[in-house]
Amino acid sequence: MSTIKFCSNCGHTVTRKIPAGDQLPRAVCEHCGTVHYENPRVVVGCVPEWEGRILLCRRAIEPRRGYWTAPAGFLEIGESVHAAAARETTEEAMAEVEVGTLLSVVNVLHAAQVHVMFRARMRDAQHGAGAESLETALFQESEIPWGDIAFASIHFALQRYLTDRRERLERIHFHDIVHSAH
Amino acid sequence: MSTIKFCSNCGHTVTRKIPAGDQLPRAVCEHCGTVHYENPRVVVGCVPEWEGRILLCRRAIEPRRGYWTAPAGFLEIGESVHAAAARETTEEAMAEVEVGTLLSVVNVLHAAQVHVMFRARMRDAQHGAGAESLETALFQESEIPWGDIAFASIHFALQRYLTDRRERLERIHFHDIVHSAH
């Protein structure tokens, strides 16, 4: 799934080969010697709760525009996973949260992503649509639009969140997604 | 800390700017329009135990050649975090492990890495130096070479592992490392 055609260090075309001492083919620049490693990206988010209700956002952007999700996005350089979960919630749902315990780690293998979700408590009832959202809403468990959840990893996290809450547990749930329509 | 000078898609030089709708400067190719996102990489490893002793490897490669570490390395595309922990243990310490509970998540902010460590149980007493190790050894708690541990995140994970073991707990420990000599 490499998209690297040119060396980002010197601009020459790269070749695909297994470097000495390595196990996997990489994009290698024969001109300047740079090996371009490609690794999974980390997506971090949370399930924000306010008085028993769950905050979700309806996506204003692709992929999965119009579908509902929990606030989540790519971990940035220089940022902790907790900070990323809180930042994404501010950006996408205009809500302030206290990030709680780790809820789920989902290996989204076909997308080269790891989705890390935390439990979170909203600091107040405020929320609203950020630039990447069409709307936001607080849902009772019975109101969650299960058929319109944007991503399988978020569906998984929400279900585990609610199961644990019913049992008054805070477990960590691991899951692999090898392929899915979304 | 961007090292991107040329577009990996078309080979033209990139410029650094905040794309529309984004919050942070990225390496953007004005020629083909590609935005080159750079995100933290995930390092996964484990603390393998055999009959109460901990398996460590002495590094044969830089950084920190000659220092001791637990088996760990970069998560590869298409690989789950559990699979990566087991693979790195096979590669670096020639040992087979059953990966257990999540031990630590350390944001190594200055290195743009997230270090994820699991508890693990060795399937048998076999171990040995893989290509990236000078030697491997099983250490009683009192024998661990604390002054010669290669990385702060591994030092943290080992200490928390032992504290939890003494208390018969298996907690998850989060930690941020903003800057360190190694």
Interface residues (C-beta under 8 A of the other chain):
Chain A: M1 T3 I4 K5 F6 C7 S8 N9 C10 G11 H12 T13 V14 G21 Q23 L24 A27 H36 Y37 E38 N39 P40 R41 V42 F74 L75 E76 I77 G78 E79 S80 V81 H82 E91 L102 V105 N107 L109 A112 V114 A131 E132 I172 F174 D176
Chain B: M1 T3 I4 K5 F6 C7 S8 N9 C10 G11 H12 T13 V14 G21 Q23 L24 A27 H36 Y37 E38 N39 P40 R41 V42 F74 L75 E76 I77 G78 E79 S80 V81 H82 E91 L102 V105 N107 L109 A112 V114 A131 E132 I172 F174 D176
